Amino acid sequence: MKILNKIKGIVIGLLNVYDEIKIMKQKIDLLQKSVGRVESYQKLSEDSNDIHKNEFQVYSQWGEDGIIQFLINKVPIEGKIFVEFGVENYLESNTRFLLQNNNWAGLVIDSLPENIKYIKNDQIYWRYKLKAECSFIDKDNINSILRKSGISGDIGLLSIDIDGNDYWVWEAIECVNPRIVICEYNSTFGYKRKVVIPYDKNFEISKAHFSYLYYGASIAALTDLAKKKGYELVGSNSNGCNVFFVRKDLVGDLPIYSVEQAYIKAKFRNSRDEDGNLSFLDFEQRLNQISELPLYDLDLGVIIKVEELSQKLNENQL
């Protein structure tokens, strides 16, 4: 009986701790939102057209929260709906602040069931008009996923970050016509060549190469695709991983950038060694690490090797 009472006491104690953690998480979330709103009003009052001066971080990995606030105040948007895929558990994302601060509706997609379960158990799921779908996205299923979720036509924003087939999936999307598009680019591939990883329906960054450096497309490849789809390049984030496009009919007085102007050589060092530990490789070392891997050159229509991007060129000429 004494043992049962002790166990009962331990369980009650753990439940109390869980409740306290839950309350603390809610308070932290409220603080984040409050700070984000202050930043948003401050940036709006500055009225700068410089995309980097409008950066701030609430839930985004870098300064995307601020850039999105800047763009939605410059671009007229009727259907305040977003789609973001590659969100993990949605605690760090490009659209969470947009959902909470601006009361947009949206669809988020991730391939892991545990991430979708986490999102649906988060209070954000009932507080806002959010849908979460579990799916491994490829270019053949993306349109059906969007349609089944009731998403089609003119929407406000599309954010793509799946660490792999980003280019090929965006190329395949035809059921939505977003006004703003955010897509991750691979800074390691430079800005001069329109290159992208060859399409592999089952591509996973961790399996493609242990370094986690082999994925996605160059900024030139994504900008070329954007132009074909009717978009202009309006900038990138200052960390060198995300690029922003606005539909041509809605650009207004936003500055339009060339690929060279928008490109930023990423300084973050998230590469791994063969044991899965961070290896902190600098730019040239990153290229060398994946030098033998294939890339598809959109201009030439052939497969080349990564090493061809840097052959006889220094890193500033990439």
ROSE-148949 format. One record per residue (C-alpha): x, y, z; residue number from 1; residue in three letters. Coordinates in pm, whole numbers. Layout:
# residues N
<atom u="X" v="Y" w="Z" seq="NUM" type="ALA"/>
...
***
This chain:
# residues 318
<atom u="0" v="0" w="0" seq="1" type="MET"/>
<atom u="285" v="237" w="89" seq="2" type="LYS"/>
<atom u="454" v="159" w="-244" seq="3" type="ILE"/>
<atom u="133" v="231" w="-435" seq="4" type="LEU"/>
<atom u="93" v="562" w="-253" seq="5" type="ASN"/>
<atom u="452" v="654" w="-337" seq="6" type="LYS"/>
<atom u="396" v="569" w="-705" seq="7" type="ILE"/>
<atom u="75" v="771" w="-700" seq="8" type="LYS"/>
<atom u="263" v="1064" w="-548" seq="9" type="GLY"/>
<atom u="534" v="1044" w="-814" seq="10" type="ILE"/>
<atom u="275" v="1036" w="-1093" seq="11" type="VAL"/>
<atom u="91" v="1336" w="-948" seq="12" type="ILE"/>
<atom u="422" v="1519" w="-916" seq="13" type="GLY"/>
<atom u="511" v="1448" w="-1279" seq="14" type="LEU"/>
<atom u="170" v="1566" w="-1395" seq="15" type="LEU"/>
<atom u="216" v="1889" w="-1202" seq="16" type="ASN"/>
<atom u="556" v="1940" w="-1365" seq="17" type="VAL"/>
<atom u="400" v="1873" w="-1707" seq="18" type="TYR"/>
<atom u="130" v="2133" w="-1640" seq="19" type="ASP"/>
<atom u="391" v="2387" w="-1531" seq="20" type="GLU"/>
<atom u="596" v="2324" w="-1847" seq="21" type="ILE"/>
<atom u="284" v="2363" w="-2060" seq="22" type="LYS"/>
<atom u="198" v="2694" w="-1893" seq="23" type="ILE"/>
<atom u="558" v="2814" w="-1932" seq="24" type="MET"/>
<atom u="553" v="2722" w="-2303" seq="25" type="LYS"/>
<atom u="233" v="2925" w="-2349" seq="26" type="GLN"/>
<atom u="390" v="3225" w="-2174" seq="27" type="LYS"/>
<atom u="703" v="3202" w="-2391" seq="28" type="ILE"/>
<atom u="486" v="3180" w="-2703" seq="29" type="ASP"/>
<atom u="292" v="3489" w="-2593" seq="30" type="LEU"/>
<atom u="617" v="3676" w="-2531" seq="31" type="LEU"/>
<atom u="748" v="3579" w="-2874" seq="32" type="GLN"/>
<atom u="432" v="3706" w="-3041" seq="33" type="LYS"/>
<atom u="442" v="4031" w="-2843" seq="34" type="SER"/>
<atom u="804" v="4102" w="-2934" seq="35" type="VAL"/>
<atom u="727" v="4016" w="-3297" seq="36" type="GLY"/>
<atom u="438" v="4263" w="-3306" seq="37" type="ARG"/>
<atom u="657" v="4540" w="-3166" seq="38" type="VAL"/>
<atom u="924" v="4463" w="-3428" seq="39" type="GLU"/>
<atom u="660" v="4458" w="-3701" seq="40" type="SER"/>
<atom u="523" v="4803" w="-3608" seq="41" type="TYR"/>
<atom u="876" v="4943" w="-3581" seq="42" type="GLN"/>
<atom u="978" v="4816" w="-3926" seq="43" type="LYS"/>
<atom u="653" v="4941" w="-4077" seq="44" type="LEU"/>
<atom u="716" v="5289" w="-3938" seq="45" type="SER"/>
<atom u="1067" v="5293" w="-4088" seq="46" type="GLU"/>
<atom u="913" v="5236" w="-4435" seq="47" type="ASP"/>
<atom u="1231" v="5099" w="-4592" seq="48" type="SER"/>
<atom u="1223" v="4912" w="-4924" seq="49" type="ASN"/>
<atom u="1548" v="4734" w="-4834" seq="50" type="ASP"/>
<atom u="1445" v="4372" w="-4775" seq="51" type="ILE"/>
<atom u="1731" v="4306" w="-4533" seq="52" type="HIS"/>
<atom u="1645" v="4605" w="-4315" seq="53" type="LYS"/>
<atom u="1299" v="4454" w="-4269" seq="54" type="ASN"/>
<atom u="1424" v="4124" w="-4129" seq="55" type="GLU"/>
<atom u="1331" v="4001" w="-3782" seq="56" type="PHE"/>
<atom u="1287" v="3661" w="-3627" seq="57" type="GLN"/>
<atom u="996" v="3533" w="-3418" seq="58" type="VAL"/>
<atom u="939" v="3173" w="-3525" seq="59" type="TYR"/>
<atom u="1139" v="3166" w="-3848" seq="60" type="SER"/>
<atom u="1490" v="3023" w="-3860" seq="61" type="GLN"/>
<atom u="1639" v="3353" w="-3968" seq="62" type="TRP"/>
<atom u="1476" v="3685" w="-4061" seq="63" type="GLY"/>
<atom u="1189" v="3552" w="-4271" seq="64" type="GLU"/>
<atom u="915" v="3667" w="-4030" seq="65" type="ASP"/>
<atom u="1007" v="4029" w="-4089" seq="66" type="GLY"/>
<atom u="1049" v="3990" w="-4464" seq="67" type="ILE"/>
<atom u="703" v="3831" w="-4490" seq="68" type="ILE"/>
<atom u="549" v="4118" w="-4290" seq="69" type="GLN"/>
<atom u="725" v="4362" w="-4522" seq="70" type="PHE"/>
<atom u="598" v="4186" w="-4836" seq="71" type="LEU"/>
<atom u="235" v="4146" w="-4728" seq="72" type="ILE"/>
<atom u="227" v="4520" w="-4656" seq="73" type="ASN"/>
<atom u="357" v="4590" w="-5008" seq="74" type="LYS"/>
<atom u="170" v="4326" w="-5208" seq="75" type="VAL"/>
<atom u="-212" v="4345" w="-5228" seq="76" type="PRO"/>
<atom u="-352" v="4011" w="-5110" seq="77" type="ILE"/>
<atom u="-715" v="3908" w="-5124" seq="78" type="GLU"/>
<atom u="-704" v="3539" w="-5031" seq="79" type="GLY"/>
<atom u="-507" v="3538" w="-4706" seq="80" type="LYS"/>
<atom u="-412" v="3172" w="-4731" seq="81" type="ILE"/>
<atom u="-66" v="3018" w="-4711" seq="82" type="PHE"/>
<atom u="86" v="2679" w="-4786" seq="83" type="VAL"/>
<atom u="414" v="2572" w="-4626" seq="84" type="GLU"/>
<atom u="578" v="2234" w="-4653" seq="85" type="PHE"/>
<atom u="878" v="2094" w="-4475" seq="86" type="GLY"/>
<atom u="765" v="2240" w="-4140" seq="87" type="VAL"/>
<atom u="871" v="1960" w="-3901" seq="88" type="GLU"/>
<atom u="671" v="2026" w="-3579" seq="89" type="ASN"/>
<atom u="594" v="2387" w="-3685" seq="90" type="TYR"/>
<atom u="766" v="2547" w="-3385" seq="91" type="LEU"/>
<atom u="1021" v="2695" w="-3626" seq="92" type="GLU"/>
<atom u="864" v="2799" w="-3955" seq="93" type="SER"/>
<atom u="809" v="3082" w="-4201" seq="94" type="ASN"/>
<atom u="432" v="3109" w="-4157" seq="95" type="THR"/>
<atom u="360" v="3060" w="-3785" seq="96" type="ARG"/>
<atom u="388" v="3433" w="-3707" seq="97" type="PHE"/>
<atom u="181" v="3512" w="-4017" seq="98" type="LEU"/>
<atom u="-87" v="3275" w="-3885" seq="99" type="LEU"/>
<atom u="-92" v="3425" w="-3537" seq="100" type="GLN"/>
<atom u="-13" v="3791" w="-3598" seq="101" type="ASN"/>
<atom u="-219" v="3840" w="-3915" seq="102" type="ASN"/>
<atom u="-481" v="3568" w="-3862" seq="103" type="ASN"/>
<atom u="-420" v="3405" w="-4199" seq="104" type="TRP"/>
<atom u="-545" v="3052" w="-4273" seq="105" type="ALA"/>
<atom u="-312" v="2786" w="-4401" seq="106" type="GLY"/>
<atom u="-198" v="2435" w="-4479" seq="107" type="LEU"/>
<atom u="126" v="2286" w="-4349" seq="108" type="VAL"/>
<atom u="271" v="1955" w="-4468" seq="109" type="ILE"/>
<atom u="540" v="1731" w="-4325" seq="110" type="ASP"/>
<atom u="642" v="1373" w="-4395" seq="111" type="SER"/>
<atom u="673" v="1251" w="-4035" seq="112" type="LEU"/>
<atom u="356" v="1141" w="-3848" seq="113" type="PRO"/>
<atom u="500" v="1246" w="-3511" seq="114" type="GLU"/>
<atom u="542" v="1603" w="-3637" seq="115" type="ASN"/>
<atom u="183" v="1623" w="-3761" seq="116" type="ILE"/>
<atom u="59" v="1475" w="-3431" seq="117" type="LYS"/>
<atom u="256" v="1741" w="-3241" seq="118" type="TYR"/>
<atom u="102" v="2021" w="-3450" seq="119" type="ILE"/>
<atom u="-252" v="1891" w="-3401" seq="120" type="LYS"/>
<atom u="-197" v="1868" w="-3024" seq="121" type="ASN"/>
<atom u="-59" v="2223" w="-3009" seq="122" type="ASP"/>
<atom u="-311" v="2488" w="-2900" seq="123" type="GLN"/>
<atom u="-233" v="2673" w="-3221" seq="124" type="ILE"/>
<atom u="-436" v="2409" w="-3406" seq="125" type="TYR"/>
<atom u="-768" v="2503" w="-3250" seq="126" type="TRP"/>
<atom u="-696" v="2871" w="-3203" seq="127" type="ARG"/>
<atom u="-642" v="2933" w="-3576" seq="128" type="TYR"/>
<atom u="-763" v="2802" w="-3910" seq="129" type="LYS"/>
<atom u="-474" v="2564" w="-3971" seq="130" type="LEU"/>
<atom u="-464" v="2229" w="-4147" seq="131" type="LYS"/>
<atom u="-176" v="1984" w="-4107" seq="132" type="ALA"/>
<atom u="-124" v="1697" w="-4350" seq="133" type="GLU"/>
<atom u="125" v="1412" w="-4332" seq="134" type="CYS"/>
<atom u="276" v="1332" w="-4670" seq="135" type="SER"/>
<atom u="610" v="1273" w="-4839" seq="136" type="PHE"/>
<atom u="587" v="1530" w="-5117" seq="137" type="ILE"/>
<atom u="698" v="1466" w="-5473" seq="138" type="ASP"/>
<atom u="624" v="1634" w="-5804" seq="139" type="LYS"/>
<atom u="353" v="1379" w="-5886" seq="140" type="ASP"/>
<atom u="145" v="1414" w="-5570" seq="141" type="ASN"/>
<atom u="175" v="1780" w="-5470" seq="142" type="ILE"/>
<atom u="-125" v="1905" w="-5670" seq="143" type="ASN"/>
<atom u="-355" v="1630" w="-5545" seq="144" type="SER"/>
<atom u="-246" v="1698" w="-5184" seq="145" type="ILE"/>
<atom u="-331" v="2066" w="-5221" seq="146" type="LEU"/>
<atom u="-665" v="2001" w="-5390" seq="147" type="ARG"/>
<atom u="-771" v="1741" w="-5132" seq="148" type="LYS"/>
<atom u="-701" v="2000" w="-4864" seq="149" type="SER"/>
<atom u="-924" v="2251" w="-5039" seq="150" type="GLY"/>
<atom u="-637" v="2472" w="-5158" seq="151" type="ILE"/>
<atom u="-648" v="2600" w="-5516" seq="152" type="SER"/>
<atom u="-637" v="2916" w="-5725" seq="153" type="GLY"/>
<atom u="-517" v="3254" w="-5601" seq="154" type="ASP"/>
<atom u="-349" v="3226" w="-5258" seq="155" type="ILE"/>
<atom u="-133" v="3465" w="-5063" seq="156" type="GLY"/>
<atom u="190" v="3277" w="-5001" seq="157" type="LEU"/>
<atom u="372" v="2953" w="-5078" seq="158" type="LEU"/>
<atom u="680" v="2851" w="-4877" seq="159" type="SER"/>
<atom u="893" v="2558" w="-4999" seq="160" type="ILE"/>
<atom u="1168" v="2402" w="-4789" seq="161" type="ASP"/>
<atom u="1199" v="2025" w="-4827" seq="162" type="ILE"/>
<atom u="1578" v="2001" w="-4843" seq="163" type="ASP"/>
<atom u="1582" v="1830" w="-5178" seq="164" type="GLY"/>
<atom u="1337" v="1839" w="-5466" seq="165" type="ASN"/>
<atom u="1227" v="2199" w="-5402" seq="166" type="ASP"/>
<atom u="1282" v="2306" w="-5765" seq="167" type="TYR"/>
<atom u="1107" v="2006" w="-5917" seq="168" type="TRP"/>
<atom u="808" v="2028" w="-5685" seq="169" type="VAL"/>
<atom u="758" v="2400" w="-5748" seq="170" type="TRP"/>
<atom u="788" v="2340" w="-6121" seq="171" type="GLU"/>
<atom u="508" v="2081" w="-6094" seq="172" type="ALA"/>
<atom u="267" v="2299" w="-5895" seq="173" type="ILE"/>
<atom u="-16" v="2426" w="-6112" seq="174" type="GLU"/>
<atom u="-329" v="2419" w="-5895" seq="175" type="CYS"/>
<atom u="-237" v="2732" w="-5695" seq="176" type="VAL"/>
<atom u="-124" v="3075" w="-5807" seq="177" type="ASN"/>
<atom u="48" v="3228" w="-5502" seq="178" type="PRO"/>
<atom u="121" v="3598" w="-5491" seq="179" type="ARG"/>
<atom u="441" v="3550" w="-5289" seq="180" type="ILE"/>
<atom u="675" v="3249" w="-5311" seq="181" type="VAL"/>
<atom u="959" v="3165" w="-5072" seq="182" type="ILE"/>
<atom u="1199" v="2889" w="-5165" seq="183" type="CYS"/>
<atom u="1520" v="2759" w="-5015" seq="184" type="GLU"/>
<atom u="1827" v="2772" w="-5238" seq="185" type="TYR"/>
<atom u="2163" v="2603" w="-5199" seq="186" type="ASN"/>
<atom u="2424" v="2875" w="-5163" seq="187" type="SER"/>
<atom u="2702" v="2620" w="-5214" seq="188" type="THR"/>
<atom u="2608" v="2597" w="-5583" seq="189" type="PHE"/>
<atom u="2692" v="2966" w="-5640" seq="190" type="GLY"/>
<atom u="2489" v="3206" w="-5853" seq="191" type="TYR"/>
<atom u="2625" v="3175" w="-6208" seq="192" type="LYS"/>
<atom u="2498" v="2833" w="-6309" seq="193" type="ARG"/>
<atom u="2136" v="2716" w="-6330" seq="194" type="LYS"/>
<atom u="2188" v="2384" w="-6158" seq="195" type="VAL"/>
<atom u="1965" v="2152" w="-5959" seq="196" type="VAL"/>
<atom u="1997" v="1805" w="-5812" seq="197" type="ILE"/>
<atom u="1865" v="1540" w="-6055" seq="198" type="PRO"/>
<atom u="1507" v="1449" w="-5967" seq="199" type="TYR"/>
<atom u="1467" v="1150" w="-5736" seq="200" type="ASP"/>
<atom u="1116" v="1085" w="-5609" seq="201" type="LYS"/>
<atom u="1251" v="936" w="-5287" seq="202" type="ASN"/>
<atom u="1526" v="1191" w="-5224" seq="203" type="PHE"/>
<atom u="1623" v="1243" w="-4859" seq="204" type="GLU"/>
<atom u="1904" v="1479" w="-4769" seq="205" type="ILE"/>
<atom u="2043" v="1250" w="-4498" seq="206" type="SER"/>
<atom u="2064" v="955" w="-4737" seq="207" type="LYS"/>
<atom u="2187" v="1144" w="-5043" seq="208" type="ALA"/>
<atom u="2516" v="1234" w="-4872" seq="209" type="HIS"/>
<atom u="2630" v="1219" w="-4511" seq="210" type="PHE"/>
<atom u="2735" v="1587" w="-4518" seq="211" type="SER"/>
<atom u="2378" v="1723" w="-4559" seq="212" type="TYR"/>
<atom u="2525" v="1964" w="-4818" seq="213" type="LEU"/>
<atom u="2378" v="1804" w="-5129" seq="214" type="TYR"/>
<atom u="2024" v="1925" w="-5194" seq="215" type="TYR"/>
<atom u="1807" v="2168" w="-5382" seq="216" type="GLY"/>
<atom u="1895" v="2415" w="-5654" seq="217" type="ALA"/>
<atom u="2105" v="2722" w="-5718" seq="218" type="SER"/>
<atom u="1950" v="3066" w="-5689" seq="219" type="ILE"/>
<atom u="1991" v="3105" w="-6066" seq="220" type="ALA"/>
<atom u="1790" v="2788" w="-6134" seq="221" type="ALA"/>
<atom u="1506" v="2896" w="-5903" seq="222" type="LEU"/>
<atom u="1497" v="3248" w="-6049" seq="223" type="THR"/>
<atom u="1482" v="3106" w="-6401" seq="224" type="ASP"/>
<atom u="1186" v="2888" w="-6297" seq="225" type="LEU"/>
<atom u="1022" v="3185" w="-6124" seq="226" type="ALA"/>
<atom u="1039" v="3396" w="-6440" seq="227" type="LYS"/>
<atom u="882" v="3116" w="-6642" seq="228" type="LYS"/>
<atom u="599" v="3106" w="-6390" seq="229" type="LYS"/>
<atom u="550" v="3482" w="-6398" seq="230" type="GLY"/>
<atom u="744" v="3601" w="-6091" seq="231" type="TYR"/>
<atom u="1012" v="3857" w="-6015" seq="232" type="GLU"/>
<atom u="1300" v="3815" w="-5774" seq="233" type="LEU"/>
<atom u="1252" v="4068" w="-5491" seq="234" type="VAL"/>
<atom u="1540" v="3958" w="-5267" seq="235" type="GLY"/>
<atom u="1681" v="3701" w="-5032" seq="236" type="SER"/>
<atom u="1741" v="3670" w="-4660" seq="237" type="ASN"/>
<atom u="2076" v="3790" w="-4528" seq="238" type="SER"/>
<atom u="2180" v="3440" w="-4418" seq="239" type="ASN"/>
<atom u="2188" v="3307" w="-4774" seq="240" type="GLY"/>
<atom u="1930" v="3031" w="-4774" seq="241" type="CYS"/>
<atom u="1588" v="3165" w="-4877" seq="242" type="ASN"/>
<atom u="1487" v="3360" w="-5185" seq="243" type="VAL"/>
<atom u="1166" v="3562" w="-5231" seq="244" type="PHE"/>
<atom u="954" v="3607" w="-5543" seq="245" type="PHE"/>
<atom u="643" v="3818" w="-5613" seq="246" type="VAL"/>
<atom u="403" v="3777" w="-5904" seq="247" type="ARG"/>
<atom u="485" v="4023" w="-6183" seq="248" type="LYS"/>
<atom u="140" v="4179" w="-6183" seq="249" type="ASP"/>
<atom u="175" v="4269" w="-5814" seq="250" type="LEU"/>
<atom u="536" v="4387" w="-5779" seq="251" type="VAL"/>
<atom u="443" v="4755" w="-5764" seq="252" type="GLY"/>
<atom u="731" v="4966" w="-5632" seq="253" type="ASP"/>
<atom u="925" v="4673" w="-5486" seq="254" type="LEU"/>
<atom u="1289" v="4664" w="-5603" seq="255" type="PRO"/>
<atom u="1363" v="4382" w="-5849" seq="256" type="ILE"/>
<atom u="1698" v="4211" w="-5801" seq="257" type="TYR"/>
<atom u="1932" v="4033" w="-6035" seq="258" type="SER"/>
<atom u="2052" v="3689" w="-5929" seq="259" type="VAL"/>
<atom u="2397" v="3831" w="-5853" seq="260" type="GLU"/>
<atom u="2251" v="4110" w="-5636" seq="261" type="GLN"/>
<atom u="2031" v="3874" w="-5437" seq="262" type="ALA"/>
<atom u="2282" v="3593" w="-5390" seq="263" type="TYR"/>
<atom u="2451" v="3565" w="-5052" seq="264" type="ILE"/>
<atom u="2722" v="3314" w="-4981" seq="265" type="LYS"/>
<atom u="2598" v="3142" w="-4667" seq="266" type="ALA"/>
<atom u="2828" v="3157" w="-4367" seq="267" type="LYS"/>
<atom u="2638" v="2907" w="-4152" seq="268" type="PHE"/>
<atom u="2827" v="2578" w="-4114" seq="269" type="ARG"/>
<atom u="2579" v="2296" w="-4069" seq="270" type="ASN"/>
<atom u="2771" v="2022" w="-4250" seq="271" type="SER"/>
<atom u="2812" v="1676" w="-4092" seq="272" type="ARG"/>
<atom u="3093" v="1422" w="-4087" seq="273" type="ASP"/>
<atom u="3041" v="1051" w="-4154" seq="274" type="GLU"/>
<atom u="2947" v="994" w="-3790" seq="275" type="ASP"/>
<atom u="2672" v="1255" w="-3805" seq="276" type="GLY"/>
<atom u="2859" v="1519" w="-3603" seq="277" type="ASN"/>
<atom u="2879" v="1883" w="-3711" seq="278" type="LEU"/>
<atom u="3198" v="1933" w="-3913" seq="279" type="SER"/>
<atom u="3181" v="2316" w="-3952" seq="280" type="PHE"/>
<atom u="3313" v="2322" w="-4309" seq="281" type="LEU"/>
<atom u="3378" v="2659" w="-4473" seq="282" type="ASP"/>
<atom u="3255" v="2741" w="-4822" seq="283" type="PHE"/>
<atom u="3533" v="2594" w="-5038" seq="284" type="GLU"/>
<atom u="3549" v="2286" w="-4816" seq="285" type="GLN"/>
<atom u="3176" v="2231" w="-4867" seq="286" type="ARG"/>
<atom u="3220" v="2220" w="-5244" seq="287" type="LEU"/>
<atom u="3507" v="1976" w="-5211" seq="288" type="ASN"/>
<atom u="3303" v="1752" w="-4983" seq="289" type="GLN"/>
<atom u="3038" v="1690" w="-5251" seq="290" type="ILE"/>
<atom u="3255" v="1746" w="-5561" seq="291" type="SER"/>
<atom u="3180" v="1410" w="-5725" seq="292" type="GLU"/>
<atom u="2802" v="1430" w="-5694" seq="293" type="LEU"/>
<atom u="2579" v="1499" w="-5997" seq="294" type="PRO"/>
<atom u="2389" v="1815" w="-6085" seq="295" type="LEU"/>
<atom u="2156" v="1884" w="-6375" seq="296" type="TYR"/>
<atom u="2256" v="2193" w="-6573" seq="297" type="ASP"/>
<atom u="1934" v="2353" w="-6702" seq="298" type="LEU"/>
<atom u="2106" v="2554" w="-6977" seq="299" type="ASP"/>
<atom u="2314" v="2268" w="-7112" seq="300" type="LEU"/>
<atom u="2052" v="2000" w="-7051" seq="301" type="GLY"/>
<atom u="2316" v="1760" w="-6921" seq="302" type="VAL"/>
<atom u="2441" v="1612" w="-6596" seq="303" type="ILE"/>
<atom u="2760" v="1768" w="-6461" seq="304" type="ILE"/>
<atom u="2953" v="1719" w="-6137" seq="305" type="LYS"/>
<atom u="2955" v="1967" w="-5849" seq="306" type="VAL"/>
<atom u="3332" v="2010" w="-5895" seq="307" type="GLU"/>
<atom u="3268" v="2179" w="-6230" seq="308" type="GLU"/>
<atom u="3113" v="2475" w="-6044" seq="309" type="LEU"/>
<atom u="3444" v="2568" w="-5890" seq="310" type="SER"/>
<atom u="3698" v="2444" w="-6146" seq="311" type="GLN"/>
<atom u="3951" v="2721" w="-6214" seq="312" type="LYS"/>
<atom u="3730" v="2970" w="-6031" seq="313" type="LEU"/>
<atom u="3772" v="3121" w="-5688" seq="314" type="ASN"/>
<atom u="3474" v="3129" w="-5452" seq="315" type="GLU"/>
<atom u="3386" v="3490" w="-5541" seq="316" type="ASN"/>
<atom u="3340" v="3395" w="-5906" seq="317" type="GLN"/>
<atom u="3087" v="3118" w="-5839" seq="318" type="LEU"/>
***
